[in-house]
Amino acid sequence: MSVIGEIQMSSFLSDITFLAYAGYNQFADLDRKVFLVFILHLAHMSIDIITAGVHPLARLILSLVKKISLQSKTQE
């Protein structure tokens, strides 16, 4: 991946992370589940793009999505 591609992907993952944390608490329970599916879809797309999770930012977004998913399960 080129340096420019790497920077663009880093920005994309930062945007997903921001969406996950900023948006999650703004939704009611049903909407949270829809929101989590959306975030998981974005994370999955980004991980497919950057070498199937080898990139450190891909691992970071995966861990953040897992934390959010666990939080939603414990709140139910």
OpenMM code with the backbone's topology and positions (N, CA, C; nanometers):
from openmm import Vec3, app, unit

residues = "MET SER VAL ILE GLY GLU ILE GLN MET SER SER PHE LEU SER ASP ILE THR PHE LEU ALA TYR ALA GLY TYR ASN GLN PHE ALA ASP LEU ASP ARG LYS VAL PHE LEU VAL PHE ILE LEU HIS LEU ALA HIS MET SER ILE ASP ILE ILE THR ALA GLY VAL HIS PRO LEU ALA ARG LEU ILE LEU SER LEU VAL LYS LYS ILE SER LEU GLN SER LYS THR GLN GLU".split()
positions = [
    Vec3(0.0858, -0.1179, 0.0000),
    Vec3(0.0000, 0.0000, 0.0000),
    Vec3(0.0896, 0.1230, 0.0000),
    Vec3(0.0542, 0.2222, -0.0783),
    Vec3(0.1335, 0.3441, -0.0851),
    Vec3(0.1146, 0.4258, 0.0429),
    Vec3(0.2048, 0.5214, 0.0602),
    Vec3(0.1958, 0.6081, 0.1783),
    Vec3(0.0650, 0.6869, 0.1764),
    Vec3(0.0263, 0.7347, 0.0605),
    Vec3(-0.0997, 0.8102, 0.0498),
    Vec3(-0.2178, 0.7191, 0.0839),
    Vec3(-0.2169, 0.5961, 0.0315),
    Vec3(-0.3227, 0.5017, 0.0646),
    Vec3(-0.3266, 0.4714, 0.2129),
    Vec3(-0.2090, 0.4599, 0.2737),
    Vec3(-0.1998, 0.4336, 0.4170),
    Vec3(-0.2595, 0.5487, 0.4975),
    Vec3(-0.2282, 0.6708, 0.4589),
    Vec3(-0.2814, 0.7883, 0.5290),
    Vec3(-0.4331, 0.7957, 0.5130),
    Vec3(-0.4833, 0.7705, 0.3925),
    Vec3(-0.6278, 0.7734, 0.3704),
    Vec3(-0.6970, 0.6661, 0.4533),
    Vec3(-0.6384, 0.5466, 0.4626),
    Vec3(-0.6993, 0.4398, 0.5413),
    Vec3(-0.6958, 0.4734, 0.6893),
    Vec3(-0.5862, 0.5348, 0.7347),
    Vec3(-0.5785, 0.5755, 0.8748),
    Vec3(-0.6880, 0.6759, 0.9071),
    Vec3(-0.7109, 0.7689, 0.8175),
    Vec3(-0.8173, 0.8673, 0.8365),
    Vec3(-0.9537, 0.7998, 0.8382),
    Vec3(-0.9741, 0.7042, 0.7488),
    Vec3(-1.1011, 0.6321, 0.7422),
    Vec3(-1.1272, 0.5571, 0.8724),
    Vec3(-1.0247, 0.4886, 0.9245),
    Vec3(-1.0411, 0.4156, 1.0500),
    Vec3(-1.0643, 0.5107, 1.1667),
    Vec3(-0.9998, 0.6262, 1.1648),
    Vec3(-1.0242, 0.7254, 1.2694),
    Vec3(-1.1689, 0.7724, 1.2665),
    Vec3(-1.2219, 0.7917, 1.1455),
    Vec3(-1.3622, 0.8327, 1.1322),
    Vec3(-1.4569, 0.7266, 1.1876),
    Vec3(-1.4279, 0.5999, 1.1595),
    Vec3(-1.5119, 0.4914, 1.2106),
    Vec3(-1.5071, 0.4887, 1.3632),
    Vec3(-1.3874, 0.5038, 1.4184),
    Vec3(-1.3713, 0.5037, 1.5637),
    Vec3(-1.4494, 0.6188, 1.6263),
    Vec3(-1.4406, 0.7363, 1.5658),
    Vec3(-1.5153, 0.8515, 1.6159),
    Vec3(-1.6654, 0.8250, 1.6116),
    Vec3(-1.7127, 0.7694, 1.5003),
    Vec3(-1.8546, 0.7357, 1.4895),
    Vec3(-1.8973, 0.6389, 1.5991),
    Vec3(-1.8136, 0.5391, 1.6231),
    Vec3(-1.8479, 0.4375, 1.7222),
    Vec3(-1.8639, 0.4985, 1.8606),
    Vec3(-1.7690, 0.5808, 1.9018),
    Vec3(-1.7759, 0.6357, 2.0369),
    Vec3(-1.8717, 0.7532, 2.0489),
    Vec3(-1.8741, 0.8396, 1.9496),
    Vec3(-1.9596, 0.9576, 1.9574),
    Vec3(-2.1069, 0.9218, 1.9396),
    Vec3(-2.1349, 0.8257, 1.8530),
    Vec3(-2.2728, 0.7962, 1.8219),
    Vec3(-2.3396, 0.6956, 1.9107),
    Vec3(-2.2644, 0.6043, 1.9687),
    Vec3(-2.3237, 0.4901, 2.0370),
    Vec3(-2.4195, 0.5309, 2.1476),
    Vec3(-2.3803, 0.6231, 2.2320),
    Vec3(-2.4638, 0.6606, 2.3465),
    Vec3(-2.5794, 0.7527, 2.3087),
    Vec3(-2.5864, 0.7920, 2.1838),
    Vec3(-2.6931, 0.8821, 2.1403),
    Vec3(-2.8184, 0.8083, 2.0947),
    Vec3(-2.8141, 0.6757, 2.0928),
    Vec3(-2.9238, 0.5989, 2.0366),
    Vec3(-2.9996, 0.5215, 2.1447),
    Vec3(-3.1272, 0.4962, 2.1188),
    Vec3(-3.2061, 0.4077, 2.2038),
    Vec3(-3.1603, 0.2638, 2.1787),
    Vec3(-3.2066, 0.1699, 2.2608),
    Vec3(-3.1566, 0.0322, 2.2544),
    Vec3(-3.1689, -0.0316, 2.1155),
    Vec3(-3.2843, -0.0209, 2.0529),
    Vec3(-3.3025, -0.0818, 1.9205),
    Vec3(-3.2114, -0.0156, 1.8179),
    Vec3(-3.2040, 0.1171, 1.8249),
    Vec3(-3.1185, 0.1896, 1.7317),
    Vec3(-2.9709, 0.1571, 1.7541),
    Vec3(-2.9340, 0.1287, 1.8787),
    Vec3(-2.7946, 0.0912, 1.9070),
    Vec3(-2.7562, -0.0351, 1.8326),
    Vec3(-2.8478, -0.1303, 1.8269),
    Vec3(-2.8185, -0.2554, 1.7562),
    Vec3(-2.7980, -0.2290, 1.6071),
    Vec3(-2.8815, -0.1445, 1.5495),
    Vec3(-2.8661, -0.1081, 1.4085),
    Vec3(-2.7337, -0.0355, 1.3882),
    Vec3(-2.7029, 0.0554, 1.4799),
    Vec3(-2.5779, 0.1310, 1.4722),
    Vec3(-2.4569, 0.0376, 1.4815),
    Vec3(-2.4621, -0.0600, 1.5711),
    Vec3(-2.3513, -0.1551, 1.5842),
    Vec3(-2.3314, -0.2363, 1.4566),
    Vec3(-2.4407, -0.2765, 1.3937),
    Vec3(-2.4292, -0.3488, 1.2667),
    Vec3(-2.3616, -0.2607, 1.1622),
    Vec3(-2.3981, -0.1345, 1.1592),
    Vec3(-2.3373, -0.0409, 1.0649),
    Vec3(-2.1874, -0.0265, 1.0911),
    Vec3(-2.1492, -0.0071, 1.2168),
    Vec3(-2.0081, 0.0078, 1.2522),
    Vec3(-1.9316, -0.1210, 1.2215),
    Vec3(-1.9915, -0.2347, 1.2543),
    Vec3(-1.9256, -0.3620, 1.2235),
    Vec3(-1.9051, -0.3781, 1.0735),
    Vec3(-2.0023, -0.3354, 0.9953),
    Vec3(-1.9899, -0.3431, 0.8501),
    Vec3(-1.8750, -0.2544, 0.8012),
    Vec3(-1.8669, -0.1311, 0.8523),
    Vec3(-1.7581, -0.0418, 0.8135),
    Vec3(-1.6227, -0.0979, 0.8553),
    Vec3(-1.6167, -0.1511, 0.9750),
    Vec3(-1.4904, -0.2078, 1.0226),
    Vec3(-1.4498, -0.3268, 0.9368),
    Vec3(-1.5458, -0.4107, 0.9029),
    Vec3(-1.5167, -0.5273, 0.8197),
    Vec3(-1.4655, -0.4842, 0.6822),
    Vec3(-1.5287, -0.3832, 0.6247),
    Vec3(-1.4834, -0.3320, 0.4957),
    Vec3(-1.3408, -0.2801, 0.5053),
    Vec3(-1.3123, -0.2030, 0.6090),
    Vec3(-1.1787, -0.1443, 0.6214),
    Vec3(-1.0739, -0.2517, 0.6449),
    Vec3(-1.1085, -0.3540, 0.7204),
    Vec3(-1.0126, -0.4617, 0.7464),
    Vec3(-0.9867, -0.5420, 0.6201),
    Vec3(-1.0892, -0.5618, 0.5379),
    Vec3(-1.0685, -0.6276, 0.4086),
    Vec3(-0.9717, -0.5472, 0.3228),
    Vec3(-0.9832, -0.4164, 0.3300),
    Vec3(-0.8990, -0.3304, 0.2475),
    Vec3(-0.7540, -0.3345, 0.2957),
    Vec3(-0.7320, -0.3328, 0.4259),
    Vec3(-0.5943, -0.3290, 0.4751),
    Vec3(-0.5498, -0.4656, 0.5230),
    Vec3(-0.5148, -0.5459, 0.4321),
    Vec3(-0.4461, -0.6736, 0.4525),
    Vec3(-0.5041, -0.7597, 0.5642),
    Vec3(-0.6318, -0.7751, 0.5661),
    Vec3(-0.7014, -0.8715, 0.6515),
    Vec3(-0.6622, -0.8642, 0.7986),
    Vec3(-0.6521, -0.7443, 0.8518),
    Vec3(-0.6313, -0.7300, 0.9955),
    Vec3(-0.4875, -0.7290, 1.0416),
    Vec3(-0.3907, -0.7304, 0.9497),
    Vec3(-0.2500, -0.7309, 0.9894),
    Vec3(-0.2068, -0.5917, 1.0346),
    Vec3(-0.2630, -0.4897, 0.9752),
    Vec3(-0.2268, -0.3519, 1.0053),
    Vec3(-0.2651, -0.3174, 1.1494),
    Vec3(-0.1803, -0.2451, 1.2225),
    Vec3(-0.2118, -0.2092, 1.3625),
    Vec3(-0.3425, -0.1333, 1.3793),
    Vec3(-0.3755, -0.0468, 1.2840),
    Vec3(-0.5018, 0.0260, 1.2949),
    Vec3(-0.6210, -0.0661, 1.2773),
    Vec3(-0.6043, -0.1690, 1.1961),
    Vec3(-0.7124, -0.2668, 1.1806),
    Vec3(-0.7340, -0.3416, 1.3115),
    Vec3(-0.6251, -0.3776, 1.3783),
    Vec3(-0.6388, -0.4448, 1.5081),
    Vec3(-0.7039, -0.3521, 1.6100),
    Vec3(-0.6699, -0.2231, 1.6054),
    Vec3(-0.7291, -0.1257, 1.6978),
    Vec3(-0.8795, -0.1151, 1.6759),
    Vec3(-0.9215, -0.1024, 1.5503),
    Vec3(-1.0653, -0.0888, 1.5247),
    Vec3(-1.1392, -0.2157, 1.5632),
    Vec3(-1.0775, -0.3308, 1.5422),
    Vec3(-1.1407, -0.4557, 1.5848),
    Vec3(-1.1592, -0.4592, 1.7349),
    Vec3(-1.0576, -0.4178, 1.8098),
    Vec3(-1.0697, -0.4205, 1.9561),
    Vec3(-1.1757, -0.3216, 2.0034),
    Vec3(-1.1845, -0.2051, 1.9386),
    Vec3(-1.2871, -0.1074, 1.9764),
    Vec3(-1.4275, -0.1590, 1.9476),
    Vec3(-1.4441, -0.2224, 1.8323),
    Vec3(-1.5757, -0.2775, 1.7976),
    Vec3(-1.6137, -0.3888, 1.8949),
    Vec3(-1.5159, -0.4721, 1.9327),
    Vec3(-1.5444, -0.5787, 2.0296),
    Vec3(-1.5855, -0.5211, 2.1636),
    Vec3(-1.5174, -0.4141, 2.2091),
    Vec3(-1.5531, -0.3507, 2.3362),
    Vec3(-1.6946, -0.2955, 2.3326),
    Vec3(-1.7290, -0.2299, 2.2232),
    Vec3(-1.8637, -0.1729, 2.2107),
    Vec3(-1.9672, -0.2847, 2.2080),
    Vec3(-1.9371, -0.3918, 2.1364),
    Vec3(-2.0304, -0.5043, 2.1305),
    Vec3(-2.0505, -0.5658, 2.2680),
    Vec3(-1.9417, -0.5827, 2.3430),
    Vec3(-1.9530, -0.6384, 2.4779),
    Vec3(-2.0323, -0.5467, 2.5689),
    Vec3(-2.0108, -0.4145, 2.5565),
    Vec3(-2.0866, -0.3197, 2.6381),
    Vec3(-2.2354, -0.3286, 2.6076),
    Vec3(-2.2684, -0.3431, 2.4810),
    Vec3(-2.4107, -0.3497, 2.4462),
    Vec3(-2.4732, -0.4780, 2.4987),
    Vec3(-2.3976, -0.5880, 2.4989),
    Vec3(-2.4512, -0.7144, 2.5506),
    Vec3(-2.4723, -0.7082, 2.7009),
    Vec3(-2.3811, -0.6424, 2.7719),
    Vec3(-2.3956, -0.6348, 2.9172),
    Vec3(-2.5080, -0.5400, 2.9575),
    Vec3(-2.5394, -0.4427, 2.8725),
    Vec3(-2.6471, -0.3489, 2.9040),
    Vec3(-2.7840, -0.4083, 2.8766),
    Vec3(-2.7901, -0.5157, 2.7975),
    Vec3(-2.9203, -0.5760, 2.7645),
    Vec3(-2.9675, -0.6579, 2.8748),
] * unit.nanometer
topology = app.Topology()
chain = topology.addChain("A")
for resn in residues:
    res = topology.addResidue(resn, chain)
    for name in ("N", "CA", "C"):
        topology.addAtom(name, app.Element.getBySymbol(name[0]), res)
